[in-house]
Amino acid sequence: MSQNSPEPYEPVLSAEVRAALGAGLPVVALESTIIAHGLPRPRNLSVALELEGLVRSAGAVPATVAVLDGRAHVGLGAEQLERVAADPSVRKLGHRDLAPALATGASGATTVSATAFLAARAGVGVFATGGLGGVHREWAVDQDESADLRLLARTGITVVCAGVKSILDVQATLQRLETLGVGVLGYGTGLFPGFYLSSSGEPVDWTVHSPEEVVEVIRAKAALGGPPTALVVANPVPEEEQLDPRLHDRVLAEALDACRERAVAGQAVTPFLLDQLMRRTDGASLEANLAAVRGNVALAARIAVAAAEPR
């Protein structure tokens, strides 16, 4: 998996990431969908640089993941990062989209499932994101479930997130994670976070309080062997930075009503609801999202640093 690998479908590691992994230094994977599709321009680029800066300030190396011209990249240079942020033709790629994108020479920003897969393939053990996908409301009707869950059930990576998006069925998602054997740790909390909210109200079985405790769980999991499943570290957005819970509940109810009235279905539901939340909260949901992402990236870097320290 070298920079000059003759195999066209192997991930290309940036020189910095390749050197860090070779030396056993801490590396944190970052998704690129938030850059290309989650934020307005030009703020998206400044946020991307800020998140990479948070990783560096903690003593780790950032590895933003994307596909450019049919090559998967783990770690982007400045020009590549600018391209992902500025090019409107950059697609949104989940894990299932990777093979067609590589085969056709496409460019795309990677979602949770694609980022986790490529990061693990490159040997990166820690990944930070905002919120996971999960089981959608009305699952009994349309059986709509994010590809994130099945991918995490067969990818041995530690994912730091702020729970799952609050527009989903949180209880059903936690049940699905249990069924799939994906471990969930609440970081400093006994309640599963609600993405925009510090708490979804749903309990978690295990709580940890430091990066070192997370690392001990990672090591115990590796020593036990078994299926290569992910470990989810659910890190709540600080209460002072969360979206006002009453505003959240009211706006989400209105957005769900609008979704039904307009017959929005399938993959269009999540972006529709998220857009409604942003518009109806005057951007407050976006700020809560960014607060969660910043906290997750900072924590993921601390975990990666702790994992790289000799025992």
C-alpha positions as CSV (number, residue, x, y, z in Angstrom):
1,M,0.0,0.0,0.0
2,S,2.7,2.4,-0.8
3,Q,2.3,5.8,-2.5
4,N,3.6,4.2,-5.7
5,S,1.7,1.0,-5.5
6,P,1.1,-0.6,-8.9
7,E,-2.3,-1.9,-7.7
8,P,-4.8,0.8,-8.8
9,Y,-7.5,-0.2,-6.3
10,E,-5.3,-0.1,-3.1
11,P,-5.7,3.0,-0.9
12,V,-3.1,5.6,-1.5
13,L,-1.6,6.8,1.8
14,S,-0.2,10.3,2.1
15,A,3.5,10.5,2.9
16,E,2.7,11.8,6.4
17,V,0.2,9.0,7.2
18,R,2.4,6.3,5.7
19,A,5.4,7.5,7.8
20,A,3.3,7.7,11.0
21,L,1.8,4.2,10.6
22,G,5.3,2.8,9.8
23,A,6.6,4.4,13.0
24,G,3.7,3.4,15.2
25,L,2.6,7.0,15.7
26,P,-1.1,7.9,16.4
27,V,-3.3,8.5,13.4
28,V,-7.0,9.5,13.3
29,A,-9.2,9.0,10.3
30,L,-11.7,11.7,9.3
31,E,-14.6,11.5,6.9
32,S,-14.9,13.9,4.0
33,T,-18.7,14.0,3.5
34,I,-19.0,16.8,6.0
35,I,-16.6,18.8,3.9
36,A,-18.2,18.2,0.5
37,H,-21.9,17.9,1.5
38,G,-22.4,18.9,5.1
39,L,-21.3,22.5,5.2
40,P,-21.7,25.6,3.1
41,R,-18.7,26.9,1.1
42,P,-16.3,28.4,2.0
43,R,-16.8,27.5,5.6
44,N,-16.4,23.8,4.8
45,L,-12.7,24.2,4.0
46,S,-12.0,26.2,7.2
47,V,-13.8,23.5,9.3
48,A,-11.8,20.8,7.5
49,L,-8.5,22.5,8.4
50,E,-9.7,23.2,11.9
51,L,-10.5,19.5,12.5
52,E,-7.1,18.4,11.1
53,G,-5.6,21.0,13.4
54,L,-7.4,19.5,16.4
55,V,-5.8,16.1,15.7
56,R,-2.4,17.6,15.3
57,S,-2.6,19.7,18.5
58,A,-3.3,16.5,20.4
59,G,-0.1,14.9,19.0
60,A,-1.7,12.7,16.3
61,V,-1.7,12.7,12.5
62,P,-5.0,13.4,10.6
63,A,-6.0,11.1,7.8
64,T,-8.9,12.6,5.9
65,V,-10.3,10.0,3.5
66,A,-11.7,10.6,0.0
67,V,-11.7,9.2,-3.5
68,L,-10.1,11.3,-6.2
69,D,-10.1,10.4,-9.9
70,G,-10.7,6.7,-9.1
71,R,-8.1,6.4,-6.3
72,A,-8.9,6.0,-2.7
73,H,-6.8,8.3,-0.5
74,V,-6.1,8.0,3.2
75,G,-4.7,11.4,4.1
76,L,-5.1,14.4,1.9
77,G,-2.7,17.2,0.9
78,A,-3.7,20.8,1.0
79,E,-4.7,20.9,-2.7
80,Q,-6.7,17.7,-2.4
81,L,-8.5,19.0,0.6
82,E,-9.4,22.2,-1.2
83,R,-10.7,20.2,-4.2
84,V,-13.0,18.2,-2.0
85,A,-14.3,21.4,-0.5
86,A,-14.7,23.4,-3.7
87,D,-15.7,20.9,-6.4
88,P,-19.5,20.6,-6.7
89,S,-19.1,17.4,-8.8
90,V,-17.6,15.5,-5.9
91,R,-20.1,12.6,-5.2
92,K,-21.2,11.1,-1.9
93,L,-19.8,7.6,-1.5
94,G,-20.9,4.9,0.9
95,H,-19.0,1.6,1.2
96,R,-21.1,0.0,-1.6
97,D,-20.1,2.9,-4.0
98,L,-16.4,2.4,-3.6
99,A,-15.9,-0.2,-6.3
100,P,-17.9,1.6,-9.0
101,A,-16.1,4.9,-8.1
102,L,-12.7,3.3,-8.4
103,A,-13.5,1.5,-11.6
104,T,-15.0,4.5,-13.4
105,G,-12.4,7.1,-12.2
106,A,-15.0,9.0,-10.1
107,S,-14.3,11.4,-7.3
108,G,-16.3,11.4,-4.1
109,A,-16.4,12.2,-0.4
110,T,-16.6,9.2,1.9
111,T,-19.4,8.6,4.4
112,V,-19.1,6.7,7.7
113,S,-19.2,3.3,6.1
114,A,-16.7,4.1,3.3
115,T,-14.3,6.0,5.6
116,A,-14.3,3.2,8.3
117,F,-13.7,0.6,5.6
118,L,-10.8,2.4,3.9
119,A,-9.2,3.5,7.2
120,A,-9.2,0.0,8.6
121,R,-7.9,-1.3,5.3
122,A,-5.0,1.2,5.6
123,G,-4.3,0.2,9.2
124,V,-5.8,3.2,10.9
125,G,-7.4,2.1,14.2
126,V,-9.4,5.2,15.3
127,F,-12.0,7.2,13.3
128,A,-13.9,10.3,14.3
129,T,-17.2,11.4,12.9
130,G,-20.3,13.4,13.9
131,G,-23.2,10.9,14.2
132,L,-23.7,7.4,12.9
133,G,-26.5,6.4,10.7
134,G,-29.0,3.8,12.0
135,V,-32.4,2.4,11.9
136,H,-35.0,4.8,10.5
137,R,-38.3,5.6,12.0
138,E,-41.1,3.6,10.3
139,W,-38.6,0.8,9.8
140,A,-41.5,-1.7,10.0
141,V,-43.0,-0.1,6.9
142,D,-39.9,0.5,4.7
143,Q,-37.1,-1.5,6.4
144,D,-34.8,1.5,5.9
145,E,-31.5,1.1,7.8
146,S,-28.2,2.8,7.3
147,A,-25.3,0.8,5.7
148,D,-23.1,2.1,8.6
149,L,-24.4,-0.6,10.9
150,R,-23.6,-3.7,8.9
151,L,-20.2,-2.2,7.9
152,L,-19.3,-1.6,11.5
153,A,-20.4,-5.2,12.3
154,R,-17.4,-6.4,10.2
155,T,-14.8,-3.7,10.5
156,G,-12.5,-3.7,13.5
157,I,-12.1,0.1,14.1
158,T,-12.9,2.4,17.0
159,V,-15.4,5.0,16.0
160,V,-15.8,8.2,18.2
161,C,-19.2,9.7,17.5
162,A,-22.0,11.7,19.2
163,G,-24.4,8.8,19.0
164,V,-26.7,8.5,16.0
165,K,-28.7,11.2,14.3
166,S,-31.7,12.2,16.4
167,I,-34.0,11.9,13.4
168,L,-33.6,8.1,13.6
169,D,-35.1,5.5,15.9
170,V,-32.4,5.5,18.6
171,Q,-33.8,2.6,20.6
172,A,-34.0,0.4,17.6
173,T,-30.5,1.4,16.4
174,L,-29.0,0.4,19.8
175,Q,-30.9,-2.9,19.6
176,R,-29.5,-3.4,16.1
177,L,-26.0,-2.7,17.2
178,E,-26.3,-5.3,20.0
179,T,-27.6,-7.8,17.5
180,L,-24.7,-7.2,15.2
181,G,-22.2,-7.5,18.1
182,V,-20.9,-3.9,17.9
183,G,-19.7,-2.7,21.3
184,V,-20.9,0.7,22.6
185,L,-19.2,2.7,25.3
186,G,-20.7,5.9,26.8
187,Y,-17.9,8.4,27.3
188,G,-18.5,10.0,30.7
189,T,-22.2,9.2,30.4
190,G,-24.6,6.4,31.2
191,L,-27.0,7.7,28.5
192,F,-26.5,7.3,24.8
193,P,-26.0,10.8,23.1
194,G,-28.5,12.2,20.7
195,F,-26.2,13.8,18.2
196,Y,-27.6,17.4,18.5
197,L,-28.5,16.6,22.1
198,S,-26.3,15.5,25.0
199,S,-28.7,12.6,25.7
200,S,-31.2,10.6,23.7
201,G,-32.6,9.3,27.0
202,E,-31.6,5.7,26.1
203,P,-29.1,4.0,28.5
204,V,-25.8,2.4,27.6
205,D,-24.5,-0.7,29.3
206,W,-20.9,0.5,29.7
207,T,-19.3,3.8,30.7
208,V,-15.7,4.9,30.4
209,H,-14.1,8.1,31.7
210,S,-10.7,8.5,30.0
211,P,-8.9,7.7,26.8
212,E,-6.8,5.2,28.7
213,E,-10.0,3.2,29.7
214,V,-11.1,3.2,26.0
215,V,-7.7,1.8,25.0
216,E,-7.9,-1.0,27.6
217,V,-11.2,-2.0,26.1
218,I,-9.7,-2.0,22.6
219,R,-6.8,-4.1,23.9
220,A,-9.1,-6.6,25.7
221,K,-11.2,-6.9,22.6
222,A,-8.2,-7.6,20.4
223,A,-6.9,-10.2,22.9
224,L,-10.2,-12.0,23.0
225,G,-10.2,-12.4,19.2
226,G,-13.5,-13.2,17.5
227,P,-15.3,-11.3,14.7
228,P,-13.7,-8.0,13.6
229,T,-16.4,-5.7,14.8
230,A,-16.2,-2.0,15.5
231,L,-16.2,-0.3,19.0
232,V,-18.4,2.7,19.2
233,V,-17.3,5.4,21.7
234,A,-20.4,7.6,22.2
235,N,-19.2,11.1,23.2
236,P,-22.0,13.6,24.1
237,V,-21.9,17.1,22.8
238,P,-21.5,19.4,25.9
239,E,-24.9,20.5,27.3
240,E,-24.0,24.2,26.8
241,E,-23.4,23.6,23.1
242,Q,-26.3,21.2,22.4
243,L,-29.4,22.3,20.5
244,D,-32.2,23.4,22.8
245,P,-34.1,20.1,23.5
246,R,-37.5,21.8,23.3
247,L,-36.6,23.5,20.0
248,H,-35.2,20.2,18.7
249,D,-38.4,18.2,19.6
250,R,-40.8,20.8,18.1
251,V,-38.8,21.3,14.9
252,L,-38.3,17.6,14.4
253,A,-42.0,16.9,14.8
254,E,-42.8,19.6,12.2
255,A,-40.1,18.2,9.9
256,L,-41.5,14.6,10.2
257,D,-45.0,16.0,9.4
258,A,-43.6,17.8,6.3
259,C,-41.8,14.6,5.2
260,R,-45.1,12.7,5.3
261,E,-47.0,15.4,3.5
262,R,-44.5,15.6,0.7
263,A,-44.2,11.8,0.4
264,V,-40.4,11.9,0.9
265,A,-39.2,8.3,1.2
266,G,-36.1,6.1,1.1
267,Q,-32.7,7.7,1.0
268,A,-34.2,11.2,0.6
269,V,-35.6,11.2,4.1
270,T,-32.4,11.9,6.0
271,P,-31.1,14.8,4.0
272,F,-34.6,16.2,3.9
273,L,-35.0,16.1,7.7
274,L,-31.5,17.5,8.4
275,D,-32.2,20.3,6.0
276,Q,-35.5,21.1,7.7
277,L,-33.8,21.1,11.1
278,M,-31.1,23.5,9.9
279,R,-33.6,25.9,8.3
280,R,-36.2,25.8,11.1
281,T,-33.6,26.3,13.8
282,D,-31.9,29.2,11.9
283,G,-28.7,27.2,11.7
284,A,-28.6,26.2,15.4
285,S,-28.6,22.5,14.5
286,L,-25.5,23.0,12.3
287,E,-23.6,24.7,15.2
288,A,-24.6,21.8,17.5
289,N,-23.4,19.4,14.9
290,L,-20.0,21.1,14.6
291,A,-19.6,21.3,18.4
292,A,-20.2,17.5,18.5
293,V,-17.7,16.9,15.6
294,R,-15.0,19.0,17.3
295,G,-15.4,17.1,20.6
296,N,-15.3,13.8,18.8
297,V,-12.2,14.6,16.8
298,A,-10.4,15.9,19.9
299,L,-11.3,12.8,21.9
300,A,-10.4,10.4,19.0
301,A,-6.9,12.0,18.9
302,R,-6.5,11.5,22.6
303,I,-7.5,7.9,22.3
304,A,-5.1,7.3,19.4
305,V,-2.2,8.9,21.3
306,A,-3.0,6.8,24.4
307,A,-3.1,3.7,22.2
308,A,0.3,4.4,20.7
309,E,2.0,4.8,24.1
310,P,4.1,1.8,25.2
311,R,2.5,-0.3,27.9
